[in-house]
Amino acid sequence: MKTMQKLAVSAITAAVLFGLGGCAGMSAQDKNTAIGAGVGAVGGAVLTGGSAVGTVGGAAVGGLIGNQVGKDGK
């Protein structure tokens, strides 16, 4: 992985982790959705070499998966 890609992934990861600090009032499903979107964005960026479309697509897919995992079965 190139140095700039590593830097971008590190910055995105740090932003996601710091952003989750404001999730105190969120439900478990909302937290899972946010975490899934963050992880998906990082994964999409890595897999597509930093492509904006890959990053956004990864965030969308990750958020959807996180939302579904967070359902409580009701």
C-alpha positions as CSV (number, residue, x, y, z in Angstrom):
1,M,0.0,0.0,0.0
2,K,1.3,3.4,-0.9
3,T,2.2,5.9,1.8
4,M,-0.6,8.3,0.9
5,Q,-3.1,5.5,1.0
6,K,-1.9,4.5,4.4
7,L,-2.2,8.1,5.6
8,A,-5.7,8.4,4.2
9,V,-6.9,5.2,5.8
10,S,-5.3,6.2,9.1
11,A,-7.0,9.6,9.0
12,I,-10.4,8.1,8.1
13,T,-10.1,5.6,10.9
14,A,-9.1,8.2,13.4
15,A,-12.1,10.4,12.3
16,V,-14.5,7.5,12.7
17,L,-13.2,6.6,16.1
18,F,-13.3,10.2,17.4
19,G,-16.8,10.6,15.8
20,L,-18.1,7.7,17.7
21,G,-17.4,9.5,21.0
22,G,-20.6,11.5,20.4
23,C,-22.8,8.4,20.1
24,A,-23.8,8.3,23.8
25,G,-27.5,8.9,23.1
26,M,-27.7,6.5,20.1
27,S,-29.4,3.1,20.1
28,A,-27.4,0.0,19.6
29,Q,-28.7,-0.3,16.1
30,D,-27.8,3.3,15.3
31,K,-24.3,2.7,16.6
32,N,-23.9,-0.5,14.6
33,T,-25.0,1.5,11.5
34,A,-22.5,4.2,12.1
35,I,-19.7,1.7,12.8
36,G,-20.6,-0.3,9.7
37,A,-20.5,2.8,7.5
38,G,-17.1,3.9,8.9
39,V,-15.6,0.4,8.4
40,G,-17.2,0.2,5.0
41,A,-15.8,3.5,3.9
42,V,-12.3,2.6,5.0
43,G,-12.6,-0.8,3.3
44,G,-14.0,0.7,0.1
45,A,-11.2,3.3,0.0
46,V,-8.5,0.6,0.5
47,L,-10.0,-1.8,-2.1
48,T,-10.4,0.8,-4.8
49,G,-7.2,2.7,-4.2
50,G,-8.9,5.8,-2.7
51,S,-11.6,6.2,-5.2
52,A,-14.5,8.4,-4.0
53,V,-17.0,6.1,-5.5
54,G,-15.5,3.1,-3.8
55,T,-15.4,4.9,-0.5
56,V,-19.0,6.1,-0.7
57,G,-20.1,2.6,-1.9
58,G,-18.3,0.9,0.9
59,A,-19.9,3.3,3.4
60,A,-23.4,2.6,2.1
61,V,-22.9,-1.2,2.1
62,G,-21.2,-1.1,5.5
63,G,-24.0,1.0,7.0
64,L,-26.7,-1.3,5.6
65,I,-24.9,-4.4,7.0
66,G,-24.4,-2.6,10.4
67,N,-28.1,-1.6,10.4
68,Q,-29.3,-5.2,9.8
69,V,-26.9,-6.7,12.3
70,G,-28.2,-4.2,14.9
71,K,-31.8,-5.2,14.6
72,D,-33.3,-6.7,17.7
73,G,-35.6,-9.1,16.0
74,K,-38.9,-7.2,16.6
